[in-house]
Amino acid sequence: MSIALSSEDISRALNRISHEILERNHGSRNIVLLGIPTRGAHLAVRIAEIMSKIEGSNIPCGTLDITLHRDDLRLRPPRAIMPTLIPQSGIEDKDVVLVDDVLFSGRTIRSALDALGEVGRPKTVQLAVLVDRGHRELPIKADFVGKNLPSSLEQSIRVSLSEIDGRDEVVIETRVQQ
């Protein structure tokens, strides 16, 4: 196990992502952030807070549950459906930024795009992730990346956030072969 990102590294990455989102979208006027539960939702709130301080206005932020859109539902144990919370401003003709903790195969983001289509029709959809570990199975690429962490398939990336885990860190773990 090795720490890939410390609390300070995560903070710097989220600040950089926030600035990049604002630059690419020429300010915050049309942006809506949607975090993918669980950790992506907390990261979206943090990014919205940073962007709000920079811009001096509130950035709409919500969550997008993808559970029923996953293609591996029959392979995983059942889990509770998280609430989808769309900001009052909605997503129609907005620049929606999906936020997640780790981009791996791309299947979670494909599910998020399907779920988003049921909510409305944004002008654009962009993707922000704290960690991109590679190994894509679908043609999906993040627009904003905190840290690229190339990893082997025998490794896992564990993101801990203070809101859930009591601390901020990203750890690379090697799975024990049984």
Salt bridges, closest charged atoms under 4 A:
ASP9 OD1 - ARG12 NH2 2.59
GLU20 OE2 - ARG16 NH1 3.91
ASP71 OD2 - ARG107 NH1 2.57
ASP72 OD1 - ARG70 NE 2.88
ASP72 OD2 - ARG76 NE 2.71
ASP114 OD2 - ARG110 NH1 2.38
GLU118 OE1 - HIS69 NE2 3.56
ASP132 OD2 - ARG136 NH2 2.85
GLU137 OE1 - ARG107 NE 2.63
ASP143 OD1 - ARG24 NH1 3.18
GLU163 OE1 - ARG46 NH2 2.68
ASP165 OD1 - ARG39 NH2 2.93
ASP168 OD1 - ARG46 NH2 2.89
GLU169 OE2 - ARG167 NE 3.05
GLU173 OE2 - ARG158 NE 3.09
